[in-house]
């Protein structure tokens, strides 16, 4: 059997799940390599995990100007031709795609070569690449039942997105007098979430609310917010980056966050959440993810334009007074979890590539 090619990069949300699948394949004795760009997260994460990385050069097609789009289209065609020739010399058994514009060249080259293509779509609505190649996929591994309709009948399977085992191992948190709220806009932080949190501090302090705030700000706003946080006199902690996120989840009674890759971790941990979708996410996938969690009773959703300190104070206070609702939201979130996603993806790749 030939090697397996992992396509998709740019952000950690694309790369980290693909790495989990790649490790499963490597542990079973298979050869695995990645295709990505020099500027994406894959350039750091993939070599650090011991996998080869073949580079492509191209730009995105979404939310860009006409000239940039023309340049990107030319880059896509050129990179696809280069990838086609690479596949001719080193024909992989199957190509695994997490989507994103970086996946374009290897995915298109796989279609042209007739190489089995397996895609993982972690969002409620498929991204640009996965949506446009849906008819050619051999198998689609999805996280939401409603996503299956975007792929040919019988080819989509509900597997979930690979999540570290530590999140699944988090036990239910006993009720405490103080409510611990984790606020995170991802590793880069969120200006909207940061400013809303800052504007809520005086409200919590004045009301004497028994709340503990654990806040990951991202590097850009940490120096600006930290002195104000220290003066606010609230219980909790603030950091630019939380290195042990499973531990932060474990101590949280409620999580306030965006609704990208974090939603899979929230489901695995069985945590209630308040989701504020990033309004400029491609294809509004964060909005669709949050809507799916809200429909399941696992989360409350607010639009970015409506989220502020007053709203945060109001929502946290309401949920604090109704611990039964918090518990029900956590149970609903855990029902959305899909353990073993990486192992199942590896099973499918070996099956279609054999």
ZIDAKA-V218615 format. One record per residue. RES is the residue in three letters. PHI is phi as a letter, one per 30 degrees, with the letter a starting at -180 (999 if undefined). Layout:
BEGIN
[[RES/PHI] [RES/PHI]]
END
This chain:
BEGIN
[[UNK/999] [UNK/d] [UNK/d] [UNK/c] [UNK/c] [UNK/c] [UNK/c] [UNK/k] [UNK/a] [UNK/j] [UNK/b] [UNK/d] [UNK/d] [UNK/d] [UNK/d] [UNK/d] [UNK/d] [UNK/d] [UNK/d] [UNK/d] [UNK/d] [UNK/d] [UNK/d] [UNK/e] [UNK/d] [UNK/d] [UNK/d] [UNK/c] [UNK/j] [UNK/c] [UNK/d] [UNK/b] [UNK/b] [UNK/c] [UNK/b] [UNK/a] [UNK/c] [UNK/d] [UNK/c] [UNK/d] [UNK/d] [UNK/d] [UNK/d] [UNK/c] [UNK/d] [UNK/d] [UNK/d] [UNK/d] [UNK/c] [UNK/i] [UNK/c] [UNK/d] [UNK/b] [UNK/c] [UNK/c] [UNK/b] [UNK/b] [UNK/a] [UNK/b] [UNK/d] [UNK/c] [UNK/c] [UNK/h] [UNK/b] [UNK/d] [UNK/d] [UNK/d] [UNK/d] [UNK/d] [UNK/d] [UNK/d] [UNK/d] [UNK/d] [UNK/d] [UNK/d] [UNK/d] [UNK/d] [UNK/d] [UNK/d] [UNK/d] [UNK/d] [UNK/d] [UNK/d] [UNK/e] [UNK/d] [UNK/d] [UNK/d] [UNK/d] [UNK/d] [UNK/b] [UNK/d] [UNK/d] [UNK/d] [UNK/a] [UNK/c] [UNK/c] [UNK/b] [UNK/c] [UNK/i] [UNK/i] [UNK/d] [UNK/d] [UNK/d] [UNK/e] [UNK/e] [UNK/d] [UNK/d] [UNK/d] [UNK/d] [UNK/d] [UNK/d] [UNK/d] [UNK/d] [UNK/i] [UNK/d] [UNK/e] [UNK/c] [UNK/c] [UNK/c] [UNK/c] [UNK/c] [UNK/d] [UNK/c] [UNK/d] [UNK/c] [UNK/e] [UNK/d] [UNK/e] [UNK/d] [UNK/d] [UNK/d] [UNK/d] [UNK/c] [UNK/e] [UNK/d] [UNK/c] [UNK/d] [UNK/d] [UNK/b] [UNK/b] [UNK/c] [UNK/c] [UNK/c] [UNK/b] [UNK/d] [UNK/d] [UNK/d] [UNK/d] [UNK/d] [UNK/d] [UNK/c] [UNK/e] [UNK/e] [UNK/i] [UNK/c] [UNK/c] [UNK/b] [UNK/d] [UNK/c] [UNK/i] [UNK/c] [UNK/e] [UNK/b] [UNK/e] [UNK/e] [UNK/e] [UNK/d] [UNK/d] [UNK/d] [UNK/d] [UNK/d] [UNK/e] [UNK/d] [UNK/d] [UNK/d] [UNK/b] [UNK/d] [UNK/c] [UNK/c] [UNK/c] [UNK/c] [UNK/c] [UNK/c] [UNK/b] [UNK/c] [UNK/j] [UNK/d] [UNK/d] [UNK/i] [UNK/b] [UNK/d] [UNK/d] [UNK/d] [UNK/d] [UNK/d] [UNK/d] [UNK/d] [UNK/e] [UNK/d] [UNK/d] [UNK/e] [UNK/d] [UNK/d] [UNK/d] [UNK/d] [UNK/d] [UNK/d] [UNK/i] [UNK/d] [UNK/d] [UNK/b] [UNK/b] [UNK/c] [UNK/c] [UNK/b] [UNK/c] [UNK/c] [UNK/i] [UNK/d] [UNK/d] [UNK/c] [UNK/d] [UNK/d] [UNK/d] [UNK/d] [UNK/e] [UNK/d] [UNK/d] [UNK/d] [UNK/d] [UNK/d] [UNK/d] [UNK/i] [UNK/c] [UNK/d] [UNK/k] [UNK/a] [UNK/b] [UNK/b] [UNK/d] [UNK/b] [UNK/c] [UNK/d] [UNK/c] [UNK/d] [UNK/e] [UNK/d] [UNK/d] [UNK/d] [UNK/d] [UNK/d] [UNK/d] [UNK/c] [UNK/a] [UNK/c] [UNK/c] [UNK/a] [UNK/d] [UNK/b] [UNK/c] [UNK/d] [UNK/e] [UNK/d] [UNK/d] [UNK/d] [UNK/d] [UNK/d] [UNK/d] [UNK/d] [UNK/i] [UNK/c] [UNK/d] [UNK/b] [UNK/c] [UNK/c] [UNK/b] [UNK/d] [UNK/d] [UNK/d] [UNK/c] [UNK/d] [UNK/e] [UNK/h] [UNK/h] [UNK/d] [UNK/d] [UNK/d] [UNK/d] [UNK/d] [UNK/d] [UNK/d] [UNK/d] [UNK/d] [UNK/d] [UNK/d] [UNK/d] [UNK/i] [UNK/c] [UNK/a] [UNK/c] [UNK/c] [UNK/b] [UNK/d] [UNK/e] [UNK/d] [UNK/c] [UNK/c] [UNK/a] [UNK/d] [UNK/d] [UNK/d] [UNK/d] [UNK/e] [UNK/d] [UNK/d] [UNK/d] [UNK/d] [UNK/d] [UNK/d] [UNK/d] [UNK/d] [UNK/b] [UNK/d] [UNK/d] [UNK/d] [UNK/e] [UNK/d] [UNK/d] [UNK/d] [UNK/d] [UNK/d] [UNK/d] [UNK/d] [UNK/d] [UNK/d] [UNK/d] [UNK/d] [UNK/b] [UNK/d] [UNK/i] [UNK/d] [UNK/d] [UNK/d] [UNK/d] [UNK/d] [UNK/d] [UNK/e] [UNK/d] [UNK/d] [UNK/d] [UNK/d] [UNK/d] [UNK/c] [UNK/d]]
END
